[in-house]
Structures are given as structure tokens and as C-alpha cells.
């Protein structure tokens, strides 16, 4: 007999670009204190299509229902991955992209008046191991990380995050998004009004378009680090609604 129905709903946290699963550490701590099943996934950051396939596989292998939570680029990943993982029951966007079908992140970012990320991005090269010998990946200039990414954190803490960031393949921002999962399931959103990375304006408009129940708070792009309690409260509210 299957025991899937007896499994609790797991919160699956999906990080964004220029970050890793450790960016969720303050939220993971609070969820564990609340006796919530939680996992923070590692995203390859090599392309929206391949990253979404990887995360969809990881989500589908979690026993029982899953509440998928994405930050920044991770929002675009769960938008696609949740459509391919049948056990996902809800979505939470934390300063996250929620693209429409066929949209690219470059197009979304290009429409933002609040984002200052473009001027802070630097290119590097990485070997692909197939086809073209090298491709371009992007990272945030560490000198700009505090101002653009984490202005509500102490400068020393932001410097650590900038020094330990994970770059993302540039091609990820040009790949067209697939059928959005937010069209078939409930969603929630946290929008930081001081987000200068993704841009508070496009975050707000995407959340509205997705029909997400939205909380706006004053903060930076890394609101899950600077204000983990507020983010966790939204996750717990969503969890109670889908559980």
C-alpha cells in the first residue's frame, strides 16, 4: 500500500542566480523550528530549460506533496519545474520571476525601471565540454553586491555573499519559459520594495499577473536573509492553505 498520502507537505526551497542553497539557511532554520519538512535544492545555473528539468526531477522524488518556493531566478525555475512535477501543490515567489509562456528573463529585466543589475554584471568564460569550447557566464561585481543585491545587510556580510556567489550561464536569461505552473495552482509572493536586482516594479507586476497573494515589505533582493521571519510567515501561511 502506498504511504504517499501520509507524507507531510515538504517545503522545497529553490535559490536564484549568483547564490546557492545556503542563501535559504535562515528560513530553513525557522521552518525546522516549526517542525516543517524542508529541503533546499541546488540549482545547476546552466540554463532555464535544463535547470527546470533538474529541479522538476528533484521535486518529483520528494515523498508526498510539495510547496515549491523560489527566489529570484529560482522563481522562473519553479514556474517551469512545477508543471512537470505532479506532487507540487503550491508556489511561493520570494523576490522572484514568474514568467509567462515564451517570455525570457532578458525581456522582463529590460522592462524594469527599478533594477540596477545590468551595470553590475560582469562576464566570464567557462568550458561547455561539448560543441563550442567556451560559453559566457555572468556574475555580480563584488564591489556592487552590497548596493544592488543586499543593501539591508551589513557591508561585511554582503561582501561574504559577493565573494562566494555562484555565476550563471548567460544563456539562461535568453531561454524562453514554458507553460507557467501558476496558471493551474495557487501562488503567494513576497516583494521587497527596495529590490534593485530583479527590480521591484517587475516583481510586483508578475505577482499580480500570476494572481499571487502578495506581501510587500521594505527590503533588498535578499529579503530571505535580512528578514527571514517575514518570509517564513508567508511560507507557513501558504503551507496551511495547501496542506
C-alpha positions, -999 to 999 in steps of 0.1 A, spaced: 0 0 0 13 35 -9 20 58 20 23 89 -1 -9 103 13 6 100 48 36 121 40 36 157 52 39 186 27 75 194 21 87 229 15 113 229 -13 134 260 -15 149 269 -48 177 295 -49 184 320 -75 213 332 -96 246 344 -80 237 323 -49 234 288 -36 212 268 -13 229 284 17 210 316 9 180 299 24 197 290 57 179 315 79 145 303 66 154 267 68 163 272 105 129 288 112 110 261 93 128 233 112 119 250 144 83 249 133 86 212 126 81 217 89 96 192 64 120 213 43 148 208 17 169 234 0 177 223 -35 209 230 -55 203 246 -89 230 240 -116 225 275 -130 234 264 -165 202 272 -184 165 277 -176 153 246 -195 179 223 -181 177 238 -146 139 234 -146 142 198 -157 167 191 -129 145 207 -103 114 190 -116 131 157 -112 142 166 -76 107 178 -67 90 146 -81 113 124 -60 102 141 -27 76 118 -10 42 134 -7 30 169 -17 55 198 -22 52 235 -17 78 250 -41 94 283 -31 117 302 -55 139 332 -50 148 354 -80 158 332 -109 145 303 -88 110 316 -94 114 311 -131 127 276 -124 97 266 -102 73 282 -127 85 256 -152 95 227 -130 62 226 -111 44 219 -144 64 187 -147 63 176 -111 28 162 -103 33 164 -65 37 203 -64 6 218 -48 15 255 -45 41 281 -53 57 309 -33 77 336 -51 103 355 -30 115 384 -50 111 360 -78 104 359 -115 71 344 -126 74 345 -164 46 339 -188 49 313 -215 76 323 -242 89 352 -221 126 355 -214 142 369 -183 162 393 -205 129 407 -218 115 410 -183 146 427 -169 148 450 -198 114 465 -189 123 473 -153 130 508 -142 139 497 -107 167 472 -115 203 484 -113 216 449 -120 227 454 -156 255 478 -148 268 455 -120 271 423 -142 305 411 -153 311 383 -178 335 353 -176 341 323 -197 335 286 -189 341 254 -208 310 237 -220 326 203 -226 306 199 -259 302 219 -291 315 254 -286 347 252 -265 336 280 -242 304 299 -233 297 331 -212 286 331 -177 277 361 -155 284 373 -120 278 404 -100 307 427 -95 316 421 -58 321 459 -54 285 464 -63 270 435 -45 260 454 -13 243 482 -31 225 462 -58 218 429 -40 219 432 -3 216 468 8 198 459 40 226 436 52 258 448 69 285 455 44 307 428 57 280 402 53 272 414 18 309 411 10 309 375 20 279 368 -2 296 386 -31 328 367 -27 310 333 -25 284 338 -53 278 312 -80 278 326 -116 250 317 -140 253 308 -177 243 339 -197 222 317 -220 197 311 -191 184 347 -194 176 342 -231 158 309 -230 120 311 -234 99 300 -205 74 272 -208 38 268 -197 37 285 -162 26 264 -133 10 295 -117 -19 291 -142 -30 259 -126 -22 263 -89 -23 288 -60 6 311 -55 19 336 -30 46 363 -33 69 384 -12 80 416 -30 107 438 -14 101 474 -24 138 481 -24 148 453 -47 174 468 -71 185 434 -86 153 419 -101 135 452 -98 105 458 -75 84 470 -104 86 439 -125 83 416 -94 51 434 -84 36 432 -119 45 395 -123 30 386 -89 -2 405 -99 -4 387 -132 0 353 -115 -28 361 -91 -4 356 -62 -14 367 -27 13 393 -22 31 408 8 52 439 1 78 448 26 107 472 27 140 454 20 165 443 -6 168 414 -30 180 390 -3 149 395 19 150 359 29 183 366 47 176 401 60 140 393 71 136 355 73 108 358 98 85 377 73 94 353 45 88 322 67 54 336 78 43 337 42 56 302 35 37 289 66 6 306 55 8 290 21 16 257 37 -15 259 58 -36 267 28 -23 238 6 -19 213 34 
